[in-house]
Amino acid sequence: MLEDNVAHKEVARAVALLPMPSRSFEGLPEPVLYRLMLIYAMYAHAYFRETLHYVNVTELMRDSSTHFLPPQLAVPLWELSKLIGMRPTMPYELYGLLNWRLKNPQLPISLENLAMIHSFTGSESEHWFVNVHQAIEMEMVEGNSAFIKACMLSQDAVVAGNLHYIQPRELRSALLRAADSSYRAIGILRRMREHCDYRTYFDHIRLFYTFPCNVVYQGVVELKDEPQNYFGETGGQAPFQHLRLAVLGMDHEHFPYFPQMRMHMSSQFRTLIEWALHASAVRPFLLAYGGEAHVAEARDAYNHCVQAVVDWREFHLELARDYIFQYGDQHGTGTTPLDWLQRLIDHAKSFFITA
């Protein structure tokens, strides 16, 4: 069991004893593929955590030497990543979105009723940290549907060749539902401090999420022993974050971080988000007609969604200061520096539409 291997510093030994897969993964049910990739990916991250003695993410980023992932992990991780369509590390989608169960199946989904299936430390802080993100994703299901509805309304107008085709009342309703869901998600995020200890997270949890630079995936013929550079797990890979930015037309594409994060999602999520990036005309419609009386309420609902993005990022930065920066590290698990998080907040504020 991974938790035991981590606790007794036996991850490398367990990996050395791991047999190579005796069959292809093709044809396996999708849930099985995701679970297998999660387990292999968690062992890969735990292997580097045990064998590379980094103190923080900044130290990891400074290490440009070549690192080697044993073939017992590299080959199956690579093959599974190709089938799923995501980078061969441990992205947010695997560790967060697909790593939960209900404590009591008879009760509804809630933060208190979520439990991790696989963890590194088994600690309350790790479980709570992940459960908070899982509960946020559950909360954003309704918001995601509303954002997709808004995108489809605007796409219909583009296809019709007339932005007047958008129904302002329908658009307002969809955007208000999306904003309400976003604010409920912020409410869940605000509970992070309840059971996730600052020091425990910094010293014992967060470095499991990172992935070193220049990793050679030993035994993977296609890569020809060329070092690869991928991200580990970070909330910047959360699909709902990318979806709402795409639908709202909040263009962050000049930040290379965002396209890179999408490559750490499954091909299904990436296809959805890229569709929204090209299909949504919500912002162009409101820029063109938001000053008209019958469209003003839809414009206000749009601004409410933008404010939710700003409020999320401001509280996220507050958490980053408490959990990371106060201990001297200047980077998150996705290698994001403090000043970049502030620039994202400032950039988001530029998308409000005035009358």
C-alpha positions as CSV (number, residue, x, y, z in Angstrom):
1,M,0.0,0.0,0.0
2,L,1.4,3.4,-1.0
3,E,0.8,5.1,2.4
4,D,2.8,2.3,4.1
5,N,5.6,2.5,1.5
6,V,5.8,6.3,2.0
7,A,5.8,6.1,5.8
8,H,8.6,3.5,5.9
9,K,10.6,5.1,3.0
10,E,10.2,1.9,0.9
11,V,8.8,3.4,-2.3
12,A,12.0,2.9,-4.3
13,R,12.2,-0.7,-3.0
14,A,8.6,-1.4,-3.9
15,V,9.1,0.0,-7.4
16,A,12.2,-2.1,-8.0
17,L,10.1,-5.2,-7.2
18,L,7.2,-4.2,-9.4
19,P,6.8,-6.4,-12.5
20,M,6.3,-4.9,-15.9
21,P,2.7,-5.1,-17.2
22,S,2.2,-8.4,-19.1
23,R,-0.6,-7.1,-21.4
24,S,-1.7,-4.0,-23.2
25,F,-4.1,-1.6,-21.5
26,E,-6.1,-1.1,-24.7
27,G,-9.7,-2.3,-24.5
28,L,-9.9,-1.9,-20.7
29,P,-12.9,0.1,-19.4
30,E,-12.3,3.8,-19.0
31,P,-12.7,3.8,-15.2
32,V,-10.0,1.1,-15.0
33,L,-7.6,3.1,-17.2
34,Y,-8.0,6.2,-15.0
35,R,-7.6,4.2,-11.7
36,L,-4.5,2.4,-13.0
37,M,-3.0,5.7,-14.2
38,L,-3.7,7.3,-10.8
39,I,-1.9,4.5,-9.0
40,Y,1.1,4.5,-11.3
41,A,1.3,8.3,-11.2
42,M,1.1,8.5,-7.4
43,Y,3.9,6.0,-7.1
44,A,6.0,8.0,-9.6
45,H,5.5,11.2,-7.6
46,A,6.2,9.3,-4.3
47,Y,9.4,7.8,-5.9
48,F,10.8,11.2,-6.7
49,R,9.7,12.6,-3.3
50,E,11.7,9.8,-1.6
51,T,14.8,9.8,-3.8
52,L,15.1,13.6,-4.4
53,H,15.4,15.5,-1.1
54,Y,14.0,18.8,-2.0
55,V,13.0,21.2,0.7
56,N,10.6,23.2,-1.4
57,V,9.3,23.7,-4.9
58,T,11.8,26.6,-5.6
59,E,14.7,24.2,-4.9
60,L,13.2,21.6,-7.2
61,M,12.9,24.2,-10.0
62,R,16.5,25.1,-9.7
63,D,17.6,21.5,-10.2
64,S,18.2,21.2,-14.0
65,S,19.9,17.8,-13.8
66,T,18.5,14.7,-15.5
67,H,16.2,12.4,-13.4
68,F,15.2,8.9,-14.3
69,L,11.8,7.3,-13.8
70,P,12.2,3.5,-13.7
71,P,10.6,1.5,-16.5
72,Q,8.3,-0.3,-14.1
73,L,6.5,3.1,-13.7
74,A,7.5,4.9,-16.9
75,V,6.2,2.5,-19.5
76,P,2.7,1.8,-18.1
77,L,2.3,5.5,-17.2
78,W,3.3,6.5,-20.7
79,E,0.9,4.0,-22.3
80,L,-2.0,4.9,-20.1
81,S,-1.4,8.6,-20.7
82,K,-1.7,8.1,-24.4
83,L,-5.0,6.3,-24.0
84,I,-6.5,8.9,-21.8
85,G,-4.9,11.9,-23.5
86,M,-3.1,13.6,-20.7
87,R,0.5,14.2,-19.7
88,P,2.2,11.2,-17.9
89,T,2.3,12.6,-14.4
90,M,-0.3,13.0,-11.7
91,P,-2.6,15.8,-12.8
92,Y,-5.4,17.3,-10.8
93,E,-8.0,15.3,-12.7
94,L,-6.6,12.0,-11.5
95,Y,-5.7,12.9,-7.9
96,G,-8.7,15.1,-7.2
97,L,-11.6,14.6,-9.6
98,L,-11.4,10.8,-9.8
99,N,-10.1,9.9,-6.3
100,W,-13.1,9.9,-4.0
101,R,-15.8,7.8,-2.5
102,L,-18.8,8.5,-0.2
103,K,-18.2,7.7,3.4
104,N,-21.9,6.9,3.7
105,P,-23.5,6.1,0.3
106,Q,-27.0,6.6,1.8
107,L,-26.2,10.3,2.4
108,P,-25.9,13.0,-0.3
109,I,-22.6,14.3,-1.6
110,S,-21.1,16.9,0.8
111,L,-17.7,17.9,2.0
112,E,-18.1,16.0,5.2
113,N,-19.3,12.8,3.3
114,L,-16.3,12.7,0.9
115,A,-13.3,10.4,1.5
116,M,-10.1,9.9,-0.6
117,I,-9.5,6.5,-2.1
118,H,-5.7,6.8,-2.4
119,S,-3.5,9.2,-0.5
120,F,0.2,9.7,0.2
121,T,0.2,10.3,3.9
122,G,-3.2,9.3,5.2
123,S,-3.1,12.6,7.2
124,E,-6.2,14.6,8.0
125,S,-4.6,17.6,6.4
126,E,-4.1,15.8,3.0
127,H,-7.6,14.3,3.1
128,W,-9.2,17.7,3.9
129,F,-7.1,19.5,1.3
130,V,-8.3,17.2,-1.4
131,N,-11.8,16.8,-0.2
132,V,-12.3,20.6,-0.3
133,H,-11.3,20.6,-3.9
134,Q,-13.5,17.6,-4.7
135,A,-16.5,19.3,-3.0
136,I,-15.8,22.4,-5.1
137,E,-15.9,20.3,-8.3
138,M,-19.2,18.8,-7.2
139,E,-20.6,22.2,-6.5
140,M,-19.5,23.5,-9.9
141,V,-21.5,20.9,-11.8
142,E,-24.5,23.2,-12.0
143,G,-22.2,26.1,-12.8
144,N,-20.5,24.2,-15.6
145,S,-23.9,23.4,-17.1
146,A,-24.9,27.0,-16.9
147,F,-21.7,28.2,-18.5
148,I,-22.2,25.7,-21.3
149,K,-25.7,26.9,-21.8
150,A,-24.5,30.5,-22.1
151,C,-21.9,29.4,-24.6
152,M,-24.4,27.5,-26.7
153,L,-26.8,30.6,-26.7
154,S,-24.0,32.7,-28.1
155,Q,-22.9,30.1,-30.6
156,D,-26.4,29.9,-32.0
157,A,-26.2,33.7,-32.6
158,V,-22.8,33.3,-34.4
159,V,-24.2,30.5,-36.6
160,A,-27.2,32.7,-37.4
161,G,-24.9,35.5,-38.3
162,N,-26.7,37.9,-36.0
163,L,-25.7,38.6,-32.4
164,H,-29.2,40.0,-31.8
165,Y,-30.2,36.3,-32.0
166,I,-29.1,35.9,-28.4
167,Q,-32.0,36.1,-25.9
168,P,-30.8,38.4,-23.1
169,R,-33.2,36.9,-20.5
170,E,-32.0,33.4,-21.2
171,L,-28.4,34.6,-21.2
172,R,-28.9,36.5,-17.9
173,S,-30.5,33.4,-16.3
174,A,-27.6,31.1,-17.3
175,L,-24.9,33.6,-16.1
176,L,-26.6,34.2,-12.8
177,R,-26.8,30.4,-12.2
178,A,-23.1,30.1,-13.1
179,A,-22.2,33.0,-10.7
180,D,-24.2,31.6,-7.8
181,S,-22.5,28.2,-8.3
182,S,-19.1,30.0,-8.3
183,Y,-19.8,31.8,-5.1
184,R,-20.9,28.6,-3.4
185,A,-17.6,27.1,-4.5
186,I,-15.8,30.0,-2.9
187,G,-17.7,29.3,0.3
188,I,-16.3,25.7,0.3
189,L,-12.7,27.0,-0.4
190,R,-13.0,29.3,2.6
191,R,-13.3,26.1,4.8
192,M,-9.7,25.0,3.9
193,R,-8.2,26.1,7.2
194,E,-10.6,24.0,9.3
195,H,-8.7,20.8,9.0
196,C,-5.7,21.4,6.8
197,D,-2.7,22.5,9.0
198,Y,-0.4,25.1,7.4
199,R,2.9,23.4,8.4
200,T,1.7,19.9,7.8
201,Y,0.7,20.8,4.2
202,F,4.0,22.6,3.6
203,D,6.4,20.0,5.1
204,H,4.6,16.7,4.5
205,I,2.1,17.0,1.6
206,R,2.8,19.6,-1.1
207,L,6.1,18.2,-2.4
208,F,4.3,15.0,-3.4
209,Y,2.4,17.1,-5.9
210,T,5.4,18.4,-7.8
211,F,7.3,16.7,-10.6
212,P,11.0,17.3,-11.3
213,C,12.4,18.8,-14.5
214,N,14.2,16.7,-17.2
215,V,12.7,13.3,-16.5
216,V,13.8,10.4,-18.7
217,Y,11.0,7.8,-19.0
218,Q,13.2,4.7,-19.0
219,G,12.0,2.0,-21.4
220,V,9.7,4.3,-23.4
221,V,10.9,3.7,-26.9
222,E,9.1,6.7,-28.5
223,L,10.9,9.2,-26.2
224,K,14.4,7.9,-27.1
225,D,15.7,8.7,-23.6
226,E,15.0,12.4,-24.2
227,P,14.3,14.2,-20.9
228,Q,10.7,15.4,-20.6
229,N,9.3,18.4,-18.7
230,Y,5.8,18.1,-17.3
231,F,3.9,19.7,-14.5
232,G,2.7,17.8,-11.4
233,E,-0.7,18.3,-9.7
234,T,-2.0,21.8,-9.3
235,G,-5.4,23.5,-9.0
236,G,-4.5,25.4,-12.2
237,Q,-5.5,22.2,-14.0
238,A,-9.1,22.3,-12.7
239,P,-11.4,22.0,-15.8
240,F,-14.1,24.3,-14.4
241,Q,-11.6,27.1,-14.1
242,H,-10.7,26.9,-17.7
243,L,-14.3,26.4,-18.9
244,R,-15.6,29.6,-17.2
245,L,-12.7,31.7,-18.5
246,A,-13.4,30.4,-22.0
247,V,-17.1,31.0,-21.9
248,L,-16.7,34.5,-20.4
249,G,-14.1,35.4,-23.0
250,M,-11.6,36.2,-20.3
251,D,-8.6,35.8,-22.5
252,H,-5.5,34.5,-20.6
253,E,-4.0,32.7,-23.6
254,H,-1.0,35.0,-23.7
255,F,-0.1,33.4,-20.4
256,P,1.5,30.1,-21.7
257,Y,0.7,28.5,-18.4
258,F,-3.0,28.0,-19.4
259,P,-2.5,26.0,-22.6
260,Q,0.1,24.0,-20.8
261,M,-2.3,23.2,-18.0
262,R,-4.9,22.0,-20.5
263,M,-2.4,19.4,-21.7
264,H,-2.6,17.9,-18.3
265,M,-6.3,17.2,-18.6
266,S,-7.9,14.3,-20.3
267,S,-8.7,14.7,-24.0
268,Q,-12.4,14.9,-23.2
269,F,-12.1,17.9,-21.0
270,R,-9.6,19.6,-23.3
271,T,-11.9,19.2,-26.2
272,L,-14.8,20.8,-24.3
273,I,-12.7,23.8,-23.2
274,E,-11.2,24.3,-26.6
275,W,-14.7,24.2,-28.1
276,A,-15.8,26.9,-25.6
277,L,-12.7,29.0,-26.4
278,H,-13.8,29.2,-30.1
279,A,-17.5,29.0,-29.8
280,S,-18.4,31.5,-27.1
281,A,-19.6,35.0,-28.2
282,V,-21.0,36.0,-24.8
283,R,-18.5,38.8,-24.3
284,P,-18.6,40.2,-27.9
285,F,-22.4,40.3,-27.6
286,L,-22.4,42.2,-24.3
287,L,-19.7,44.6,-25.6
288,A,-21.8,45.3,-28.6
289,Y,-25.2,45.6,-27.0
290,G,-24.7,45.8,-23.2
291,G,-25.6,49.4,-23.2
292,E,-29.1,48.7,-24.4
293,A,-31.7,48.7,-21.7
294,H,-33.0,45.1,-22.4
295,V,-29.5,43.7,-22.3
296,A,-28.2,45.6,-19.2
297,E,-29.3,42.9,-16.8
298,A,-27.4,40.2,-18.8
299,R,-24.3,42.5,-18.7
300,D,-24.6,42.8,-14.9
301,A,-24.9,39.0,-14.6
302,Y,-21.7,38.7,-16.7
303,N,-19.9,41.1,-14.4
304,H,-21.1,39.1,-11.4
305,C,-19.3,36.1,-13.0
306,V,-16.2,38.1,-13.5
307,Q,-16.3,39.3,-9.9
308,A,-16.5,35.6,-8.8
309,V,-13.3,34.9,-10.7
310,V,-11.6,37.9,-9.0
311,D,-12.9,36.9,-5.5
312,W,-11.7,33.3,-6.0
313,R,-8.3,34.4,-7.0
314,E,-8.0,36.9,-4.2
315,F,-8.8,34.3,-1.6
316,H,-6.6,31.7,-3.3
317,L,-3.7,34.2,-3.0
318,E,-4.5,34.6,0.7
319,L,-4.3,30.8,1.1
320,A,-1.0,30.7,-0.8
321,R,0.5,33.2,1.5
322,D,-0.6,31.2,4.6
323,Y,0.3,27.7,3.3
324,I,3.4,28.4,1.2
325,F,4.9,31.9,1.1
326,Q,5.1,32.4,4.9
327,Y,7.6,29.5,4.9
328,G,9.9,31.1,2.4
329,D,8.9,29.3,-0.8
330,Q,7.9,31.6,-3.6
331,H,6.2,29.0,-5.9
332,G,3.1,26.9,-5.9
333,T,3.0,23.3,-6.9
334,G,2.4,24.5,-10.4
335,T,5.5,26.6,-10.2
336,T,3.4,29.8,-10.1
337,P,5.2,32.7,-8.4
338,L,3.5,35.1,-6.0
339,D,3.7,38.1,-8.3
340,W,2.1,36.1,-11.1
341,L,-0.9,35.3,-9.0
342,Q,-1.4,39.0,-8.3
343,R,-1.0,39.7,-12.0
344,L,-3.8,37.2,-12.7
345,I,-6.1,39.1,-10.3
346,D,-5.3,42.4,-12.0
347,H,-5.8,40.9,-15.4
348,A,-9.2,39.5,-14.4
349,K,-10.4,42.9,-13.2
350,S,-9.8,44.2,-16.7
351,F,-12.8,42.2,-18.1
352,F,-15.6,44.0,-16.3
353,I,-18.0,45.5,-18.9
354,T,-19.1,49.0,-18.1
355,A,-22.3,50.6,-19.4
